[in-house]
């Protein structure tokens, strides 16, 4: 081994991760700031036009309730208003700076958690690599902020169930999905404390927003009117139907490119049924789970978000940030079972960037390239969902073979590991 190689081997893993983070995030910032072109559509328009427009409305003390593109819970107002923390920058630049800070915070949390016994920097590397795979979309939407809250909730959750509940409620007020981090709480006191806290905090925040600002619940009405987005799993049926003479169309509808026409409601309904079945599976898993090995909280959250993302009638590109963040938490543990679905998520994130924004025109047109990209991306999500579900089930739903596998013993082991 040469001198350079020996010197490189002595550099701690966290320093390598920080260096890779700095390089990839510099590239991301160059893309979103327009200093370096990125192929395909310009994804930053939502920040400089739509988000900025909402910002101006929110500053007047009300929600943009008359805007059909406002389809977010009231906590999203905090994300849209966050550039006010940097008043010396233009809105878009301040927004990108806030996203970069949240991105760095997630890396810091993952590296700090990796210092505990039985954990590694592997999860931090998933985050370092996964976010830039999404291209400029990662910084051109506020989903990274909700992901940061979900990651914080999971890292605090095993030993502090009330903190888990409070952060889950706050995250749900940002983007709804972070409430799923509660899916894997241990039955008993942990569930009562975390779910109870989430209910109280969530209700308090929602009531405060409703009382303080008009239009806080308008998003519910607009969400109900959503159709089937062209990138979703169900959209593949309609893409194929177009080639067989289906008379529908693709149009910008409620802020996204969706299918409109005959039988679209049926496809959307099937997607909602699949989401209902996913919920039923999660409830059955919670009922039958006999052991709660270390890491189950994160593994269950990752599986739950995978299931609901894959079956959703809307799979927007930025949703991949959620999955990357949760996969990173799962892979912190050296013996965690979610390596395969995490790798599938990383691959799906790369393909997502190819279908949007690089070749989104082909997706809208439903030609061979567009449909192939969707089949690969959605196929990876289906495979990841099934694999994660099987792994979670096998690890937790089984009769104890001997006393060391009993729930009481496993609980004691988890508390011992996480107390360091």
Secondary structure by P-SEA (a helix, b strand, c coil): ccaaaaaaaaccaaaaaaaaaaaaaaaaaaaaaccccccccccccccccaaaaaaaaaaaccccccccccccccccccccccccccccccaaaaaaaaaaaaaaaaaaaaaaaaccccccaaaaaaaaaccccccccccccaaaaaaaaaaaaaaaccccaaaaaaaaaaaaaaccccccccccccccaaaaaaaaaaaaaaaaaaaaaaaccccccaaaaaaaacccccccccaaaaaaaaaaccccccccccccccccccaaaaaaaaaaaaaaaaaaaaaaaaacccccccaaaaaaaaaaaaaaaaacccccccaaaaaaaaaaaaaccccccaaaaaaaaaaaaaaaaaaccccaaaaaaccaaaaaaaaaaaaaaaaaaaaaaaaaaaacccccccccccaaaaaaaaaaaacc
